[in-house]
């Protein structure tokens, strides 16, 4: 059932596109075969195309209104030619009264399918960003992997008495900083700061990207509070070197870190996300 739902947008867009191609082919054949009213048919064909294009870029309601105006105007013109002038109703009158709404219907079907595909694509991107194993920008493990790893490390710490500390790391004033740099630079900053943090820790310590939107990392250390303090000081020292190196020709913004450590306590920490919450509260004390 889910697969059918995922394919619905593709089927609608393909059907609308193919129908529009067939209708275009029929319109061209009719215009080329009806030489008596060739100029009139060209104008009507372009009007039908224009209405369908406006329906695509605006909305189907606009297309319906334009089609009603088209049918009323062309129908009135045809009746005038028949009753007042005495001309016979041309074959093209019936053709265009039918084809103009069909062009709009085909385009509406195509746009509806495309909107459904876009909605599905956005939903997949959001789910991938929220639950993905790796962050796309930094290739760091994400929050889902942190939850699984932390549960294992918490059990090991409880069983063997190994000290375990979580450092929650944030860029200070990130909301203000991101207004001063472009989107491209923001992605580059997250990558470079992640690499800087990765270079500042031991190989058996693990760095996670908890929230790229708020520039928040999580660092699991097999160390107590004193060891975590040393790592925090090393991170800030490396950040100062990064600022000095980039100030001459880099981002023109000084980056500062806020670091919140929380040593694992089985009686105080209920879950990995509770651990993140407790460590995040320690950020308030890093001034």
N, C-alpha and C positions, 0 to 999 in steps of 0.2 A: 504493500500500500504506500509506504514511504517512497519507494522507488518510482511508482507511478506519479506521485505528487511532485517529485524532483524533475521528472521528465515533462510535466505539463507545460511549463514555460517554454521549453524547447519545441514541443509539438505546436503550440500556439504560434510562436514566432515563425517557424518553418512554414506552417500552413498559410499564415498571412503573407509571407514573402512570395511563396509560390503562386498564391491566388493573385497577388498584385502583378506578377510577371505575366501570368496568363491574360489578365485583363488588359495590360498594356499591349500585349501582342494582338489581342482582339481589336483594341481601339485603333492601332496602326493599320491593321488589315482593312478595317471599315473605312478609315479616312482615305487610304490609298485606292480603295475600290469605288468610292462614291465621289466621282469627279464633278458632278453637277453642283454640289454644295461644298467644294473642297475647302475654301477659305473659312466658311462658317464652321465646318467640322474641326478645322485646326484650332479655331478660337475656342470652341466648346471643349475640345480635348485638353487644351491648356488650362481652361477654367477648372475642369475636373481634377487635373493634376495639382493645381494651386490649392483647391479646397482640401484635397487629401494631405498635402504637405502641411498646411496650416493645422489640420487635425492632429498630425503627428507631433508638431512642435508646441501646440497649445494644449488642447484637450478634445475629447470626443464630443463634448457639448457644443463647442464652437463649430466642429465639423457638421453636426446635425443642423445647427441654425443656418450655416452657409448653404447646406444642401437644400433646406426648405426654401431659402431665398432663391437659389438657383432653379429649383423646380417651379416655383411660382413665377419667376421672371421669364424663364424659357417657355413655360406652359402658356403664359399670357401672350407672349410674342407669337407662339404658334397659332393660338386661337385668333389673334388679330389678323395674321396672314391668311387664315382660312376663311373667316367670316367677312372681314372688311375688304381684303384684296381679292379673295376668291381663289387663292392658291390651294392646291391639294396638300394634305398633310404629308411631309416628306418622311421617308423611312427613318432618317436620322433622328427625328423627334422622339420616336419610341426608344431608339437605341440609347440616346443620351439621357433621357429621363430615367432609364434603368441603370446605365453604367456609372453615372456620377455618384450615386449612393454606394454602389458596389466598390468603387475605388476607395471611398472613405472607410467602408467596412473592412476591406483588406488591410489598409494601413492601421486601423484601430486594432485589428487582430494581431498584427505584427508588433505594435507598440505594447499591447497588453502582455504578450509573451516576453518581450524584452524587459518590461518592468518586473515581471515575476522572476526572471533569471537574475536581475540585478538585486532583488530582495533576497533571493536564495544565496547569492554570492556574498552580500553584506553579512548575512547571518552566519555563513561559513567562516568568513574572515573574523568576525567577532568571537565565534566559538574557538577558532584556532588561536586567536590572540589570548583568550582567557584560559584555555585548557591545553594549549600546545606544550609539548615537551621542551622545546627550545624557543627562546625569544628570537624573532626574525632579524632584528637589528644587530644584536650582540652575540648571538649563538650561545648565550648562557642558558642554563637550566631555568625553567620557569616555576611559577608558584605550585603547579600540580606536582612536579618532580620534587620540589622542596617538601611538600606535605608527605610524600612517600618516604623520602630519605630521612627526614626528621623523625618520623615514627620509628624507623629502624635504629637511628642513633640514640634516640631517647631510651629505647629498650636496652641497648648496650650500655649506656651510661648508668642506668638503674641497676643492671645486673652485675656489672664489673666495677662500679664506683669510679668510672672515668669522668673527669670534669668536662663539661660541654657547655659552650657559650655561643649564643647567637648575637651577632652584631647586625643591627638594622642601620643601613647607611643611606643618607639622603643628601642631595645637593641643597645647601641652604639658599633660601629665596628663589627656589626653582621657578615658581610662577612668574616672578619678575624677570628672571634671566631669560626664559624662553621667549619673552616679548622682544628681547634685544637681538635675537639671532633668528636666522631663517630656518625653515623646516629641514632643509638639507643639512645645515650646520648642526641642528639639534640632534639629528640621527648620528652625525659624526661625533658629537660630544659624548653621547651615550656610549658609543663604541669605544672611544679613547679612554673615557673614565672607567669603563669596565675593564679594559686592558690594563690600566694603571692599577686598579684594585687587584686584579688577578696577579700582577707582578709583585704585589706587596705581601703576598701570603705564601705559606708553605704548600707543598704539593698535596699534602693530605688534608688541607682545609678546602672547603667547597664554597664557591660563590654562586649566588642565584640572583636572577633579575625578578624581583617580586612585583614591581609595578613600573613599567617604562614610562607611563604617563606622568608619574610623579617623581621620576628618577630615583627609585628606591631599590636598593640591593639588600640581600640577606647574605651573611657570611657565617657559616658554621665552623667553629673552632674547637679542636680538642684541647681546650685550655680553660683555666679558671679565670676569675676576674682580673688577676694581675697580668696573666698572659694576654687577655683580651685588651687590656689597657696599653700594653706594648704595641700590639698590632694596630690599635686605633691611632697611636702617636705616629707610627710608621706611615699609615695611610695619609695622615694630615701633612706629614713632612714631604711625602712624594707629591701631594697635591700642590704644596707651595712651590716645589720645583717645576711642576707642570705649568703653573701660572706664570712663573718667571720666564719659562721657555716660550710660551705662547703669546706673552704680552707684546713682544716685538713685532710679530706679524701674524698673529693667530686670531682668536675670537674677540679680542678687545674687551673681554669680560673676565672678571676674577671669580673663580669658582671656589666655594668653601663647602666643607663637608660637616654634616651633623651625624654623630655616631651614637647609637643607643645600645649598650650591652646588657644582656640579661643571661645569667648563668642558670642552666637548667636545674630545676628543683621538682622532683616527682610529685610532691605534695601541693605545689603551687601552680604547676603548668598542666592544664587539662588536655591540650591538643596542640598540634603544630601551629595552627592559626592563633590560638590563645597565646602561644609563645611569641609570635610576631607582634601581637597586640601589646604584650607586656614590654617587649624590647622597644617598640615604637614610643611607648610612654616615656622611656628613658631619654628620648631625643630632647624633651623639654628641658632637661638638666644640662645639655651640652650647649652652653652659651659662649 
